[in-house]
Amino acid sequence: MKASGRGGPADDREQREVVELVPKPELDRAQRQIERLQKENERRKRESERLKRESDRLRQEIERLRKELEAALRASKR
């Protein structure tokens, strides 16, 4: 009979992990690829943050110019 709930003896048997041996050169290549992709991900994250700051700055500049233009239009109607 199976043990009920998690952590019982039946769960241990059902959740065994499969271990697969991989040749060292293939493992090394995969690790280098992971490192390269992590660096690329960090670079893209920094670039994304930079672009967001630039977008926010430009949005503020647009709002400032819009207000300036509205004030100039009101002044020209007087």
C-alpha positions, -999 to 999 in steps of 0.1 A, spaced: 0 0 0 13 35 -9 20 61 18 -4 90 17 8 126 14 42 139 4 74 127 18 64 91 23 84 61 11 63 57 -20 70 94 -30 107 87 -27 105 59 -52 83 79 -76 105 110 -76 139 95 -83 160 116 -106 176 101 -137 214 108 -139 228 109 -174 266 110 -180 277 136 -205 312 137 -221 334 164 -205 339 184 -237 301 186 -242 296 196 -206 323 223 -209 308 236 -241 273 238 -225 287 256 -194 305 281 -216 273 287 -235 254 292 -203 279 317 -191 278 335 -225 240 336 -224 240 349 -188 264 377 -198 243 386 -228 211 386 -207 228 410 -182 239 432 -210 204 433 -225 189 440 -191 212 470 -186 204 482 -221 166 478 -214 170 499 -182 190 525 -201 163 527 -228 135 529 -202 153 559 -186 157 575 -220 121 569 -228 110 585 -195 133 615 -201 118 620 -236 83 617 -222 90 644 -197 106 666 -224 75 661 -246 52 671 -218 73 702 -210 72 713 -247 35 706 -249 29 729 -219 52 755 -234 34 754 -268 0 757 -251 12 787 -232 25 803 -264 -8 796 -282 -28 812 -253 -4 842 -253 -8 847 -291 -46 848 -288 -45 878 -265 
